[in-house]
Amino acid sequence: MTNSTLSSGVGKDEWAQATDKAKQAAAAVGSMATHAASAVGDMACQAGTTVGAMASQAACDASKRADDLTARAGIGIQQLGNEIDRNGPQKGAMADASHAVAKSVRDGGEYLEDAKLSGVTKDLSQLIQKNPIPAVCVAIGLGWFIASKLRN
């Protein structure tokens, strides 16, 4: 906080209140988005026997296939971790680093296999709700990065 900010009429307390309100608003938006996505998914998978039920069933099937593909990707990532462990150095500091990397890769693969795409999206929603301001900053940074790459 700079002196110019404080001297322009905005006090520390007002700044803290505004920050808290922004955090609460971002968390509320994230919560509403999570509930909406969950409701849409539930409706798609629990549709009745109407004409739209076939489309809903297709959406539900696509969701299950995406989960299956994510689980298979997790298995592949675990195998990559095993390969890193097997083919890396076996002695010294480089071996320790190699084993640590291999363990992290295997753990990531195991997470994907267990959580699947639906679990990953749920975890990501919770992370955004807990940390809304950094999430918005990351989104802005990614948007800027992608826009700069597309411009070139």
Sequence and secondary structure as in RCSB ss.txt:
>XXXX:A:sequence
MTNSTLSSGVGKDEWAQATDKAKQAAAAVGSMATHAASAVGDMACQAGTTVGAMASQAACDASKRADDLTARAGI
GIQQLGNEIDRNGPQKGAMADASHAVAKSVRDGGEYLEDAKLSGVTKDLSQLIQKNPIPAVCVAIGLGWFIASKL
RN
>XXXX:A:secstr
  HHHHHTT  HHHHHHHHHHHHHHHHHHHHHHHHHHHHHHHHHHT  SSHHHHHHHHHHHHHHHHHHHHHHHHH
HHHHHHHHHHHHS  SSHHHHHHHHHHHHHHHHHHHHHHHHHHHHHHHHHHHHHHSHHHHHHHHHHHHHHHHHHH
H 
